[in-house]
């Protein structure tokens, strides 16, 4: 079943595309049928550089366990970053998400 639910995120990032790095300004995250991953459904992440045209993107298809592992790893890295390297609200939000997930 397709949910058609998509989260859009504005961001300032860089992603390695083909053949060069892209200035990523948007991301789409959605759960749907994958284009290439041999699975019925996947969590899909598209990192987009719309100013560079429709093909300027990096796409990732993750099975559910991989998506959860990636989410946890990102939160753990943000929560454990040395003091002063991140805005306090980012590190605090990551720690809060991890604490809530542990319950």
N, C-alpha and C positions, 0 to 999 in steps of 0.2 A: 504494500500500500504506500502510495506517495503522500507525504504530509504537506508538501509545498511550503513548509515553514522554513524561513530563511532569516538568519540574523545577519545584519550588515554592520560592519564596524569601520569607522573612519580611523585612519592611522598614518603615522609617519614611519616608514620602514623601507628596507631594501631587500630584494629577493633575487637570487640568481636564476635568470631565465635563459633562453636560448637566443642569441649567443652571449648576451651580456647581462649585467645587473640592471634591475628595473627599480624605478622609484615608485614604491607601492603606496597608494593613498587610500585603498579600500580593501576590505575582505568580505567574503560571503561564506557563511558557515551553514550547512544544511545537511539533513539526513535524508538520503534518497537512494535510488538504484545507482550503483557505480557504473562508470563507462568502461573501466578496465579491470578493477579488482574482482577476483572470482568470489563474489559474495552476493547474497540477495539484496542487502542494503549496506550502506556505508555512511560514515560521517565524512562529508566532503568539505574541504577548505580551499577556496579560490583566493589567491592573493593577486590583486588587480592593480594595473597601472593604466587607467582609462585614458589618460592624456596621450598615451602612446599607441592607442588603437585597441580594437577588440581582441587581438591575439596576444597582447602584452599581459600575460598572466602566468602564474605558477599554480598548478592544481595538485591537490593531495587527496587521495581516497584512503580512509582508515577503517579497519574493522572496529567494532565497538570496544573490544579490549584494548586495542592500540590507541584509540581515541582517549579512553579513560586514562591510560598510562601516560600519554603525552600531556593531558590536562594536569594530572598530578605532578609530573616532572616540572612543568612550567611554574605551577604554584609553589612547589618546594624550592626552586631556584630563586624565585622572587622573595619568598619568605626568609631565605637564608643568606641573602646578599649582605655583604659587610655594611655596617652602619655608614650612612652618608652617601652611598652609591645610588640609592633610589630615593624618590620622594617618599616621605614617611607614610603618606596615605596609600601608596602602592604596596609597600611591604606589609603594612597593617592589614590591608584588605586581603592579601595573599594568606597571611597567618590566620585571619578570621575564616576564610574559606576552608583552609585545611582543618581548623578546629571543628568547624561545623560538619565536615565530611567524616571526621573521626567518630562522631556520636552515633 
